[in-house]
Amino acid sequence: MRRESIELGERIKKLRLAQNLTLKELEAKAGVSATHLSEIERGLTSPTVGAVARVARALGEDPALLVIERAGARLAVVRRAERRTLKAGGASLHALGAPIDGAEMSLVEIELAEGDSDFAPALAGGEERVLVL
């Protein structure tokens, strides 16, 4: 039993359950037997490319994205009232997104006090992109 088969099966099962579909309902939508779907979900068998494509389409998913593991969440929205804010001197730093595991970028709004033009945040390595409004 290969780890890739188990991960694919887990992703299929998670999508199926998120849509409140039974194995029989997915069978009807995808044209893949419930028995085979169960074996795929448990990692007991590796599906053909055709079966993966039919199952993915039945779940409203792109077949390529179903077999490629995603690294964490796609989007993290934080409402203005829920933003974390840090104060540093005359500046306020507002986190515009929630932390995402494995993220390589985060958005921060820096609000300077009137007349404060020499604020320079110290970041822990990496690149910085700044947009001044």
FIKEZA-208825 format. One record per atom (N, C-alpha, C, CB): residue in three letters; atom name; x, y, z. Coordinates in steps of 0.1 Angstrom, whole numbers, plus 5000, padded with zeros to 4 digits. Glycine has a CB too. Layout:
// FIKEZA-208825
<rec 'ala','CA',<X,Y,Z>>;
...
END
This chain:
// FIKEZA-208825
<rec 'met','N',<5009,4988,5000>>;
<rec 'met','CA',<5000,5000,5000>>;
<rec 'met','C',<5009,5012,5000>>;
<rec 'met','CB',<4990,5000,5012>>;
<rec 'arg','N',<5008,5021,4990>>;
<rec 'arg','CA',<5016,5033,4988>>;
<rec 'arg','C',<5010,5044,4996>>;
<rec 'arg','CB',<5019,5036,4974>>;
<rec 'arg','N',<5018,5053,5001>>;
<rec 'arg','CA',<5013,5065,5009>>;
<rec 'arg','C',<5005,5074,5000>>;
<rec 'arg','CB',<5025,5072,5015>>;
<rec 'glu','N',<5009,5075,4987>>;
<rec 'glu','CA',<5002,5083,4977>>;
<rec 'glu','C',<4988,5079,4976>>;
<rec 'glu','CB',<5009,5083,4964>>;
<rec 'ser','N',<4985,5066,4976>>;
<rec 'ser','CA',<4972,5060,4974>>;
<rec 'ser','C',<4963,5064,4987>>;
<rec 'ser','CB',<4972,5045,4973>>;
<rec 'ile','N',<4969,5063,4998>>;
<rec 'ile','CA',<4962,5067,5011>>;
<rec 'ile','C',<4959,5082,5011>>;
<rec 'ile','CB',<4971,5063,5023>>;
<rec 'glu','N',<4968,5090,5007>>;
<rec 'glu','CA',<4966,5105,5007>>;
<rec 'glu','C',<4955,5108,4997>>;
<rec 'glu','CB',<4979,5112,5003>>;
<rec 'leu','N',<4955,5102,4985>>;
<rec 'leu','CA',<4945,5105,4975>>;
<rec 'leu','C',<4932,5100,4980>>;
<rec 'leu','CB',<4948,5097,4962>>;
<rec 'gly','N',<4931,5089,4986>>;
<rec 'gly','CA',<4919,5084,4992>>;
<rec 'gly','C',<4913,5092,5003>>;
<rec 'gly','CB',<4920,5070,4997>>;
<rec 'glu','N',<4922,5097,5011>>;
<rec 'glu','CA',<4918,5106,5022>>;
<rec 'glu','C',<4912,5119,5016>>;
<rec 'glu','CB',<4930,5109,5031>>;
<rec 'arg','N',<4918,5125,5006>>;
<rec 'arg','CA',<4913,5137,5000>>;
<rec 'arg','C',<4899,5135,4993>>;
<rec 'arg','CB',<4923,5142,4989>>;
<rec 'ile','N',<4898,5123,4987>>;
<rec 'ile','CA',<4885,5120,4981>>;
<rec 'ile','C',<4874,5119,4992>>;
<rec 'ile','CB',<4886,5107,4973>>;
<rec 'lys','N',<4877,5112,5002>>;
<rec 'lys','CA',<4868,5110,5013>>;
<rec 'lys','C',<4864,5123,5020>>;
<rec 'lys','CB',<4873,5100,5024>>;
<rec 'lys','N',<4874,5132,5022>>;
<rec 'lys','CA',<4872,5145,5028>>;
<rec 'lys','C',<4862,5153,5019>>;
<rec 'lys','CB',<4885,5152,5030>>;
<rec 'leu','N',<4865,5153,5006>>;
<rec 'leu','CA',<4856,5161,4997>>;
<rec 'leu','C',<4842,5155,4997>>;
<rec 'leu','CB',<4862,5161,4983>>;
<rec 'arg','N',<4841,5142,4997>>;
<rec 'arg','CA',<4828,5135,4996>>;
<rec 'arg','C',<4820,5138,5009>>;
<rec 'arg','CB',<4830,5120,4995>>;
<rec 'leu','N',<4826,5137,5020>>;
<rec 'leu','CA',<4819,5140,5033>>;
<rec 'leu','C',<4816,5155,5034>>;
<rec 'leu','CB',<4828,5136,5045>>;
<rec 'ala','N',<4824,5164,5029>>;
<rec 'ala','CA',<4821,5178,5030>>;
<rec 'ala','C',<4809,5181,5022>>;
<rec 'ala','CB',<4833,5186,5024>>;
<rec 'gln','N',<4806,5173,5012>>;
<rec 'gln','CA',<4794,5175,5004>>;
<rec 'gln','C',<4782,5166,5008>>;
<rec 'gln','CB',<4797,5172,4989>>;
<rec 'asn','N',<4784,5159,5020>>;
<rec 'asn','CA',<4774,5151,5025>>;
<rec 'asn','C',<4769,5140,5016>>;
<rec 'asn','CB',<4762,5159,5030>>;
<rec 'leu','N',<4779,5134,5008>>;
<rec 'leu','CA',<4775,5124,4999>>;
<rec 'leu','C',<4779,5110,5005>>;
<rec 'leu','CB',<4783,5126,4986>>;
<rec 'thr','N',<4770,5100,5002>>;
<rec 'thr','CA',<4773,5087,5006>>;
<rec 'thr','C',<4782,5081,4995>>;
<rec 'thr','CB',<4760,5078,5009>>;
<rec 'leu','N',<4787,5069,4997>>;
<rec 'leu','CA',<4795,5062,4987>>;
<rec 'leu','C',<4785,5059,4975>>;
<rec 'leu','CB',<4801,5049,4992>>;
<rec 'lys','N',<4773,5055,4978>>;
<rec 'lys','CA',<4763,5052,4968>>;
<rec 'lys','C',<4760,5064,4959>>;
<rec 'lys','CB',<4751,5046,4974>>;
<rec 'glu','N',<4759,5075,4966>>;
<rec 'glu','CA',<4755,5088,4958>>;
<rec 'glu','C',<4767,5092,4949>>;
<rec 'glu','CB',<4752,5099,4968>>;
<rec 'leu','N',<4779,5090,4954>>;
<rec 'leu','CA',<4791,5093,4946>>;
<rec 'leu','C',<4792,5083,4935>>;
<rec 'leu','CB',<4804,5094,4955>>;
<rec 'glu','N',<4789,5071,4937>>;
<rec 'glu','CA',<4789,5061,4927>>;
<rec 'glu','C',<4780,5065,4915>>;
<rec 'glu','CB',<4784,5047,4933>>;
<rec 'ala','N',<4768,5070,4919>>;
<rec 'ala','CA',<4758,5074,4908>>;
<rec 'ala','C',<4763,5086,4900>>;
<rec 'ala','CB',<4745,5077,4915>>;
<rec 'lys','N',<4770,5095,4907>>;
<rec 'lys','CA',<4775,5107,4900>>;
<rec 'lys','C',<4788,5105,4892>>;
<rec 'lys','CB',<4778,5118,4911>>;
<rec 'ala','N',<4796,5096,4897>>;
<rec 'ala','CA',<4809,5094,4891>>;
<rec 'ala','C',<4810,5081,4882>>;
<rec 'ala','CB',<4820,5092,4901>>;
<rec 'gly','N',<4801,5072,4883>>;
<rec 'gly','CA',<4801,5060,4875>>;
<rec 'gly','C',<4812,5051,4880>>;
<rec 'gly','CB',<4803,5064,4861>>;
<rec 'val','N',<4816,5052,4892>>;
<rec 'val','CA',<4826,5043,4898>>;
<rec 'val','C',<4819,5036,4910>>;
<rec 'val','CB',<4839,5051,4903>>;
<rec 'ser','N',<4821,5022,4911>>;
<rec 'ser','CA',<4813,5015,4921>>;
<rec 'ser','C',<4817,5019,4935>>;
<rec 'ser','CB',<4816,5000,4919>>;
<rec 'ala','N',<4807,5018,4943>>;
<rec 'ala','CA',<4809,5022,4958>>;
<rec 'ala','C',<4819,5013,4964>>;
<rec 'ala','CB',<4795,5021,4965>>;
<rec 'thr','N',<4820,5001,4960>>;
<rec 'thr','CA',<4830,4992,4966>>;
<rec 'thr','C',<4844,4997,4962>>;
<rec 'thr','CB',<4828,4977,4961>>;
<rec 'his','N',<4846,5001,4949>>;
<rec 'his','CA',<4859,5006,4945>>;
<rec 'his','C',<4862,5019,4951>>;
<rec 'his','CB',<4859,5007,4929>>;
<rec 'leu','N',<4852,5028,4953>>;
<rec 'leu','CA',<4854,5041,4959>>;
<rec 'leu','C',<4859,5038,4974>>;
<rec 'leu','CB',<4841,5049,4959>>;
<rec 'ser','N',<4853,5029,4981>>;
<rec 'ser','CA',<4856,5026,4994>>;
<rec 'ser','C',<4871,5021,4995>>;
<rec 'ser','CB',<4847,5015,5000>>;
<rec 'glu','N',<4875,5013,4986>>;
<rec 'glu','CA',<4889,5008,4986>>;
<rec 'glu','C',<4898,5019,4983>>;
<rec 'glu','CB',<4890,4997,4975>>;
<rec 'ile','N',<4895,5028,4974>>;
<rec 'ile','CA',<4903,5040,4971>>;
<rec 'ile','C',<4905,5048,4983>>;
<rec 'ile','CB',<4897,5048,4959>>;
<rec 'glu','N',<4893,5051,4990>>;
<rec 'glu','CA',<4894,5060,5001>>;
<rec 'glu','C',<4902,5054,5013>>;
<rec 'glu','CB',<4880,5062,5007>>;
<rec 'arg','N',<4902,5041,5014>>;
<rec 'arg','CA',<4910,5034,5024>>;
<rec 'arg','C',<4925,5031,5020>>;
<rec 'arg','CB',<4904,5021,5028>>;
<rec 'gly','N',<4928,5035,5007>>;
<rec 'gly','CA',<4942,5033,5003>>;
<rec 'gly','C',<4945,5019,4999>>;
<rec 'gly','CB',<4951,5038,5013>>;
<rec 'leu','N',<4935,5011,4997>>;
<rec 'leu','CA',<4937,4996,4994>>;
<rec 'leu','C',<4939,4994,4979>>;
<rec 'leu','CB',<4925,4988,4999>>;
<rec 'thr','N',<4936,5003,4971>>;
<rec 'thr','CA',<4938,5002,4957>>;
<rec 'thr','C',<4941,5016,4951>>;
<rec 'thr','CB',<4925,4996,4950>>;
<rec 'ser','N',<4948,5015,4940>>;
<rec 'ser','CA',<4952,5028,4933>>;
<rec 'ser','C',<4942,5029,4921>>;
<rec 'ser','CB',<4967,5028,4928>>;
<rec 'pro','N',<4935,5040,4920>>;
<rec 'pro','CA',<4925,5041,4909>>;
<rec 'pro','C',<4932,5044,4896>>;
<rec 'pro','CB',<4915,5052,4912>>;
<rec 'thr','N',<4925,5041,4885>>;
<rec 'thr','CA',<4930,5045,4872>>;
<rec 'thr','C',<4929,5060,4870>>;
<rec 'thr','CB',<4923,5037,4860>>;
<rec 'val','N',<4936,5065,4860>>;
<rec 'val','CA',<4935,5080,4857>>;
<rec 'val','C',<4920,5083,4854>>;
<rec 'val','CB',<4944,5084,4846>>;
<rec 'gly','N',<4914,5075,4846>>;
<rec 'gly','CA',<4900,5077,4843>>;
<rec 'gly','C',<4891,5078,4855>>;
<rec 'gly','CB',<4895,5066,4833>>;
<rec 'ala','N',<4893,5068,4864>>;
<rec 'ala','CA',<4884,5068,4876>>;
<rec 'ala','C',<4887,5081,4885>>;
<rec 'ala','CB',<4887,5056,4885>>;
<rec 'val','N',<4899,5085,4886>>;
<rec 'val','CA',<4902,5097,4893>>;
<rec 'val','C',<4895,5109,4887>>;
<rec 'val','CB',<4918,5100,4894>>;
<rec 'ala','N',<4896,5110,4873>>;
<rec 'ala','CA',<4890,5121,4866>>;
<rec 'ala','C',<4875,5121,4868>>;
<rec 'ala','CB',<4893,5120,4851>>;
<rec 'arg','N',<4868,5109,4868>>;
<rec 'arg','CA',<4854,5109,4869>>;
<rec 'arg','C',<4850,5112,4884>>;
<rec 'arg','CB',<4848,5095,4866>>;
<rec 'val','N',<4857,5108,4893>>;
<rec 'val','CA',<4854,5111,4907>>;
<rec 'val','C',<4856,5126,4910>>;
<rec 'val','CB',<4863,5102,4917>>;
<rec 'ala','N',<4867,5131,4905>>;
<rec 'ala','CA',<4870,5145,4907>>;
<rec 'ala','C',<4859,5154,4901>>;
<rec 'ala','CB',<4884,5149,4900>>;
<rec 'arg','N',<4855,5151,4889>>;
<rec 'arg','CA',<4844,5159,4882>>;
<rec 'arg','C',<4831,5158,4890>>;
<rec 'arg','CB',<4842,5154,4868>>;
<rec 'ala','N',<4828,5146,4895>>;
<rec 'ala','CA',<4816,5144,4903>>;
<rec 'ala','C',<4816,5152,4916>>;
<rec 'ala','CB',<4814,5129,4906>>;
<rec 'leu','N',<4828,5154,4921>>;
<rec 'leu','CA',<4830,5162,4933>>;
<rec 'leu','C',<4832,5177,4931>>;
<rec 'leu','CB',<4841,5157,4942>>;
<rec 'gly','N',<4832,5181,4918>>;
<rec 'gly','CA',<4834,5195,4914>>;
<rec 'gly','C',<4848,5199,4916>>;
<rec 'gly','CB',<4825,5203,4922>>;
<rec 'glu','N',<4858,5190,4914>>;
<rec 'glu','CA',<4872,5193,4917>>;
<rec 'glu','C',<4879,5191,4904>>;
<rec 'glu','CB',<4878,5184,4928>>;
<rec 'asp','N',<4890,5199,4902>>;
<rec 'asp','CA',<4899,5197,4890>>;
<rec 'asp','C',<4907,5184,4893>>;
<rec 'asp','CB',<4909,5209,4888>>;
<rec 'pro','N',<4907,5174,4884>>;
<rec 'pro','CA',<4914,5161,4886>>;
<rec 'pro','C',<4929,5163,4890>>;
<rec 'pro','CB',<4913,5153,4874>>;
<rec 'ala','N',<4935,5173,4883>>;
<rec 'ala','CA',<4950,5175,4886>>;
<rec 'ala','C',<4952,5179,4901>>;
<rec 'ala','CB',<4956,5185,4877>>;
<rec 'leu','N',<4943,5188,4906>>;
<rec 'leu','CA',<4944,5193,4919>>;
<rec 'leu','C',<4940,5182,4930>>;
<rec 'leu','CB',<4935,5205,4921>>;
<rec 'leu','N',<4932,5172,4925>>;
<rec 'leu','CA',<4929,5162,4934>>;
<rec 'leu','C',<4941,5153,4938>>;
<rec 'leu','CB',<4917,5153,4929>>;
<rec 'val','N',<4949,5151,4928>>;
<rec 'val','CA',<4961,5142,4930>>;
<rec 'val','C',<4973,5149,4935>>;
<rec 'val','CB',<4964,5134,4917>>;
<rec 'ile','N',<4974,5162,4934>>;
<rec 'ile','CA',<4985,5170,4939>>;
<rec 'ile','C',<4982,5175,4952>>;
<rec 'ile','CB',<4989,5181,4929>>;
<rec 'glu','N',<4990,5172,4962>>;
<rec 'glu','CA',<4987,5176,4976>>;
<rec 'glu','C',<4989,5191,4976>>;
<rec 'glu','CB',<4996,5169,4986>>;
<rec 'arg','N',<4979,5198,4982>>;
<rec 'arg','CA',<4980,5212,4984>>;
<rec 'arg','C',<4987,5215,4997>>;
<rec 'arg','CB',<4966,5219,4984>>;
<rec 'ala','N',<4995,5226,4997>>;
<rec 'ala','CA',<5002,5230,5009>>;
<rec 'ala','C',<4994,5239,5017>>;
<rec 'ala','CB',<5016,5236,5006>>;
<rec 'gly','N',<4985,5234,5026>>;
<rec 'gly','CA',<4978,5243,5035>>;
<rec 'gly','C',<4966,5250,5028>>;
<rec 'gly','CB',<4987,5253,5041>>;
<rec 'ala','N',<4961,5259,5035>>;
<rec 'ala','CA',<4949,5267,5031>>;
<rec 'ala','C',<4952,5275,5019>>;
<rec 'ala','CB',<4944,5275,5043>>;
<rec 'arg','N',<4942,5278,5012>>;
<rec 'arg','CA',<4944,5287,5000>>;
<rec 'arg','C',<4942,5302,5003>>;
<rec 'arg','CB',<4934,5283,4989>>;
<rec 'leu','N',<4934,5304,5013>>;
<rec 'leu','CA',<4931,5318,5016>>;
<rec 'leu','C',<4927,5320,5031>>;
<rec 'leu','CB',<4919,5323,5008>>;
<rec 'ala','N',<4932,5331,5037>>;
<rec 'ala','CA',<4928,5334,5051>>;
<rec 'ala','C',<4924,5348,5052>>;
<rec 'ala','CB',<4941,5331,5060>>;
<rec 'val','N',<4911,5350,5054>>;
<rec 'val','CA',<4905,5363,5055>>;
<rec 'val','C',<4904,5367,5069>>;
<rec 'val','CB',<4892,5364,5048>>;
<rec 'val','N',<4908,5380,5072>>;
<rec 'val','CA',<4906,5385,5086>>;
<rec 'val','C',<4898,5398,5085>>;
<rec 'val','CB',<4920,5387,5093>>;
<rec 'arg','N',<4887,5399,5091>>;
<rec 'arg','CA',<4879,5411,5091>>;
<rec 'arg','C',<4886,5422,5099>>;
<rec 'arg','CB',<4865,5409,5097>>;
<rec 'arg','N',<4884,5435,5095>>;
<rec 'arg','CA',<4890,5446,5102>>;
<rec 'arg','C',<4889,5445,5117>>;
<rec 'arg','CB',<4884,5459,5097>>;
<rec 'ala','N',<4878,5442,5122>>;
<rec 'ala','CA',<4876,5442,5137>>;
<rec 'ala','C',<4884,5430,5144>>;
<rec 'ala','CB',<4861,5441,5140>>;
<rec 'glu','N',<4888,5420,5136>>;
<rec 'glu','CA',<4895,5408,5141>>;
<rec 'glu','C',<4910,5409,5139>>;
<rec 'glu','CB',<4889,5396,5135>>;
<rec 'arg','N',<4915,5419,5133>>;
<rec 'arg','CA',<4929,5420,5130>>;
<rec 'arg','C',<4937,5421,5142>>;
<rec 'arg','CB',<4932,5431,5120>>;
<rec 'arg','N',<4949,5414,5142>>;
<rec 'arg','CA',<4959,5416,5153>>;
<rec 'arg','C',<4966,5429,5150>>;
<rec 'arg','CB',<4968,5403,5154>>;
<rec 'thr','N',<4968,5437,5160>>;
<rec 'thr','CA',<4976,5449,5159>>;
<rec 'thr','C',<4987,5450,5169>>;
<rec 'thr','CB',<4966,5461,5161>>;
<rec 'leu','N',<4999,5454,5164>>;
<rec 'leu','CA',<5010,5456,5172>>;
<rec 'leu','C',<5014,5471,5172>>;
<rec 'leu','CB',<5022,5447,5168>>;
<rec 'lys','N',<5018,5476,5183>>;
<rec 'lys','CA',<5023,5490,5183>>;
<rec 'lys','C',<5038,5490,5184>>;
<rec 'lys','CB',<5016,5498,5195>>;
<rec 'ala','N',<5044,5498,5176>>;
<rec 'ala','CA',<5059,5499,5177>>;
<rec 'ala','C',<5062,5514,5175>>;
<rec 'ala','CB',<5066,5490,5166>>;
<rec 'gly','N',<5066,5521,5186>>;
<rec 'gly','CA',<5068,5535,5185>>;
<rec 'gly','C',<5056,5542,5181>>;
<rec 'gly','CB',<5080,5538,5175>>;
<rec 'gly','N',<5057,5550,5170>>;
<rec 'gly','CA',<5045,5557,5165>>;
<rec 'gly','C',<5038,5550,5154>>;
<rec 'gly','CB',<5049,5571,5160>>;
<rec 'ala','N',<5041,5537,5152>>;
<rec 'ala','CA',<5035,5529,5141>>;
<rec 'ala','C',<5026,5519,5147>>;
<rec 'ala','CB',<5046,5523,5132>>;
<rec 'ser','N',<5016,5515,5139>>;
<rec 'ser','CA',<5007,5504,5142>>;
<rec 'ser','C',<5008,5494,5131>>;
<rec 'ser','CB',<4992,5509,5144>>;
<rec 'leu','N',<5010,5482,5134>>;
<rec 'leu','CA',<5011,5471,5124>>;
<rec 'leu','C',<4999,5462,5125>>;
<rec 'leu','CB',<5024,5462,5126>>;
<rec 'his','N',<4991,5461,5114>>;
<rec 'his','CA',<4979,5454,5114>>;
<rec 'his','C',<4981,5441,5105>>;
<rec 'his','CB',<4967,5463,5109>>;
<rec 'ala','N',<4978,5430,5110>>;
<rec 'ala','CA',<4979,5417,5102>>;
<rec 'ala','C',<4967,5416,5094>>;
<rec 'ala','CB',<4980,5404,5112>>;
<rec 'leu','N',<4969,5416,5081>>;
<rec 'leu','CA',<4957,5415,5071>>;
<rec 'leu','C',<4952,5401,5068>>;
<rec 'leu','CB',<4961,5422,5059>>;
<rec 'gly','N',<4960,5391,5073>>;
<rec 'gly','CA',<4956,5377,5070>>;
<rec 'gly','C',<4958,5369,5083>>;
<rec 'gly','CB',<4963,5372,5058>>;
<rec 'ala','N',<4951,5358,5084>>;
<rec 'ala','CA',<4954,5348,5094>>;
<rec 'ala','C',<4966,5340,5091>>;
<rec 'ala','CB',<4941,5339,5097>>;
<rec 'pro','N',<4973,5335,5101>>;
<rec 'pro','CA',<4985,5326,5098>>;
<rec 'pro','C',<4981,5314,5090>>;
<rec 'pro','CB',<4992,5322,5111>>;
<rec 'ile','N',<4989,5310,5080>>;
<rec 'ile','CA',<4986,5298,5072>>;
<rec 'ile','C',<4999,5290,5073>>;
<rec 'ile','CB',<4983,5302,5057>>;
<rec 'asp','N',<4997,5277,5077>>;
<rec 'asp','CA',<5009,5268,5079>>;
<rec 'asp','C',<5016,5267,5065>>;
<rec 'asp','CB',<5004,5254,5083>>;
<rec 'gly','N',<5029,5269,5066>>;
<rec 'gly','CA',<5037,5268,5054>>;
<rec 'gly','C',<5037,5280,5044>>;
<rec 'gly','CB',<5033,5256,5046>>;
<rec 'ala','N',<5030,5290,5049>>;
<rec 'ala','CA',<5029,5302,5040>>;
<rec 'ala','C',<5043,5309,5039>>;
<rec 'ala','CB',<5019,5312,5046>>;
<rec 'glu','N',<5046,5314,5027>>;
<rec 'glu','CA',<5058,5321,5024>>;
<rec 'glu','C',<5057,5336,5024>>;
<rec 'glu','CB',<5064,5316,5011>>;
<rec 'met','N',<5045,5341,5026>>;
<rec 'met','CA',<5042,5355,5026>>;
<rec 'met','C',<5031,5358,5036>>;
<rec 'met','CB',<5039,5359,5012>>;
<rec 'ser','N',<5032,5370,5042>>;
<rec 'ser','CA',<5021,5375,5050>>;
<rec 'ser','C',<5019,5390,5047>>;
<rec 'ser','CB',<5024,5373,5065>>;
<rec 'leu','N',<5007,5395,5048>>;
<rec 'leu','CA',<5004,5408,5045>>;
<rec 'leu','C',<5002,5416,5058>>;
<rec 'leu','CB',<4992,5410,5036>>;
<rec 'val','N',<5009,5428,5059>>;
<rec 'val','CA',<5008,5436,5071>>;
<rec 'val','C',<5007,5450,5066>>;
<rec 'val','CB',<5021,5434,5080>>;
<rec 'glu','N',<4997,5457,5072>>;
<rec 'glu','CA',<4995,5471,5069>>;
<rec 'glu','C',<5002,5479,5081>>;
<rec 'glu','CB',<4980,5475,5068>>;
<rec 'ile','N',<5011,5488,5077>>;
<rec 'ile','CA',<5018,5496,5087>>;
<rec 'ile','C',<5012,5510,5086>>;
<rec 'ile','CB',<5033,5496,5084>>;
<rec 'glu','N',<5007,5515,5097>>;
<rec 'glu','CA',<5001,5528,5098>>;
<rec 'glu','C',<5010,5537,5106>>;
<rec 'glu','CB',<4987,5528,5104>>;
<rec 'leu','N',<5016,5547,5100>>;
<rec 'leu','CA',<5025,5556,5107>>;
<rec 'leu','C',<5018,5568,5113>>;
<rec 'leu','CB',<5036,5561,5097>>;
<rec 'ala','N',<5023,5573,5124>>;
<rec 'ala','CA',<5017,5585,5130>>;
<rec 'ala','C',<5021,5596,5121>>;
<rec 'ala','CB',<5023,5587,5145>>;
<rec 'glu','N',<5013,5607,5121>>;
<rec 'glu','CA',<5016,5619,5113>>;
<rec 'glu','C',<5030,5624,5116>>;
<rec 'glu','CB',<5005,5629,5116>>;
<rec 'gly','N',<5037,5626,5106>>;
<rec 'gly','CA',<5051,5632,5108>>;
<rec 'gly','C',<5062,5621,5110>>;
<rec 'gly','CB',<5051,5641,5119>>;
<rec 'asp','N',<5058,5608,5112>>;
<rec 'asp','CA',<5067,5598,5114>>;
<rec 'asp','C',<5071,5591,5101>>;
<rec 'asp','CB',<5062,5587,5124>>;
<rec 'ser','N',<5083,5594,5096>>;
<rec 'ser','CA',<5087,5589,5082>>;
<rec 'ser','C',<5099,5580,5083>>;
<rec 'ser','CB',<5089,5601,5073>>;
<rec 'asp','N',<5104,5577,5094>>;
<rec 'asp','CA',<5116,5569,5094>>;
<rec 'asp','C',<5114,5555,5100>>;
<rec 'asp','CB',<5127,5576,5102>>;
<rec 'phe','N',<5102,5550,5100>>;
<rec 'phe','CA',<5100,5537,5106>>;
<rec 'phe','C',<5105,5526,5096>>;
<rec 'phe','CB',<5085,5535,5108>>;
<rec 'ala','N',<5113,5517,5101>>;
<rec 'ala','CA',<5118,5506,5093>>;
<rec 'ala','C',<5116,5493,5101>>;
<rec 'ala','CB',<5133,5508,5089>>;
<rec 'pro','N',<5107,5484,5097>>;
<rec 'pro','CA',<5104,5472,5104>>;
<rec 'pro','C',<5116,5462,5102>>;
<rec 'pro','CB',<5092,5465,5099>>;
<rec 'ala','N',<5120,5455,5113>>;
<rec 'ala','CA',<5131,5445,5112>>;
<rec 'ala','C',<5124,5432,5109>>;
<rec 'ala','CB',<5139,5445,5125>>;
<rec 'leu','N',<5126,5426,5097>>;
<rec 'leu','CA',<5121,5413,5094>>;
<rec 'leu','C',<5131,5403,5095>>;
<rec 'leu','CB',<5115,5414,5080>>;
<rec 'ala','N',<5127,5391,5098>>;
<rec 'ala','CA',<5136,5379,5100>>;
<rec 'ala','C',<5139,5373,5086>>;
<rec 'ala','CB',<5130,5369,5110>>;
<rec 'gly','N',<5148,5379,5079>>;
<rec 'gly','CA',<5152,5373,5066>>;
<rec 'gly','C',<5141,5374,5055>>;
<rec 'gly','CB',<5156,5358,5068>>;
<rec 'gly','N',<5145,5370,5043>>;
<rec 'gly','CA',<5135,5370,5033>>;
<rec 'gly','C',<5135,5383,5025>>;
<rec 'gly','CB',<5121,5366,5038>>;
<rec 'glu','N',<5125,5384,5017>>;
<rec 'glu','CA',<5123,5396,5009>>;
<rec 'glu','C',<5112,5405,5014>>;
<rec 'glu','CB',<5120,5393,4994>>;
<rec 'glu','N',<5112,5418,5011>>;
<rec 'glu','CA',<5102,5427,5015>>;
<rec 'glu','C',<5096,5433,5003>>;
<rec 'glu','CB',<5107,5437,5025>>;
<rec 'arg','N',<5083,5436,5002>>;
<rec 'arg','CA',<5077,5443,4992>>;
<rec 'arg','C',<5069,5454,4999>>;
<rec 'arg','CB',<5067,5435,4983>>;
<rec 'val','N',<5070,5466,4995>>;
<rec 'val','CA',<5064,5477,5002>>;
<rec 'val','C',<5056,5485,4992>>;
<rec 'val','CB',<5074,5486,5009>>;
<rec 'leu','N',<5043,5489,4996>>;
<rec 'leu','CA',<5035,5497,4988>>;
<rec 'leu','C',<5031,5509,4997>>;
<rec 'leu','CB',<5022,5490,4982>>;
<rec 'val','N',<5035,5521,4993>>;
<rec 'val','CA',<5032,5533,5001>>;
<rec 'val','C',<5020,5540,4995>>;
<rec 'val','CB',<5045,5542,5001>>;
<rec 'leu','N',<5010,5542,5003>>;
<rec 'leu','CA',<4998,5550,4999>>;
<rec 'leu','C',<4998,5564,5004>>;
<rec 'leu','CB',<4986,5542,5003>>;
END
